[in-house]
Amino acid sequence: MSIDVHQHMWTPGFVGALRARTEPPFLDGWTLFLHGEEPFTANPLDHDLGHRLAFNREHGLDLALVSLSSPLGIEHLPAADAWPLLTSYHEGALDLPASFRAWASTCVTEIDPARTAKVLDDGFAGLQLPATALLDAEGFARVAPLLDLLEERDLPLFVHPGPAGAPDGPAWWPAVVSYVQQMHAAWYAFHAFGRPRHPRLRVCFALLSGLAPLHVERFIARGGSTRGVVDPDVFLETSSYGHKAIDAISRVLGIEVVVLGSDAPYASPPQALLGEAATYQISVTNPKRLLAVEGVVPR
């Protein structure tokens, strides 16, 4: 009953919508063009349903949650440009087999709780927002109506890296520097500005939130006051990290808030050498608590 809370899948309709564009984000064949990153040529097999089902079976995954990759920048487009792409993503995600569920997405340039609510009504697991919309008090104030909506419906928030900065470094720079810095900022912004307004919200931060919790000693030294206080409804998923990082995060926050995420097709589920009980907790118990589900159920 293992659950992977973080995968990406370009369905045919979504691919077509990206190919119909001439400004980033767009696809030329299978080459992706974004603001802030070098052109990236995707492998079509990475987004082939049969190939992904085989991948999930190989890794013992019973349920995979797909998400819109926020570095595409779609959520930050003007609403008239964003929503057609979001609709293509949502329709394709809902057509996937029952061994998949999906995070909904929304436009963050024009906050529309009513439209977002209609999307969530279709059976999405929760809402994903880009970290670039959650970097400070102003960001959390802008998206507060969306977070209120999640609290009302008892649905979780998934925080994913957003668009990277200008492409002035090597190809790995966005993933290793830009995304990590975004997640670090979003982690502390949530605790400072998000949690006080949204006390019942469950939230999951991608890529172990850029290892932000490991800075707790510096946080305390500079005036923070939460040593020893762990928020049981704030989760971190493991994508692109391995045993050392997962072990370190678990020592700071406990294993109870770590959930399995692979970021497939860009990485595979990590191997944390913490024993069978911890593996079960990360891949089964904790994801089910994040999603508030009793079992792996179809939409």
Disulfide bonds with the S-S distance in Angstrom:
none
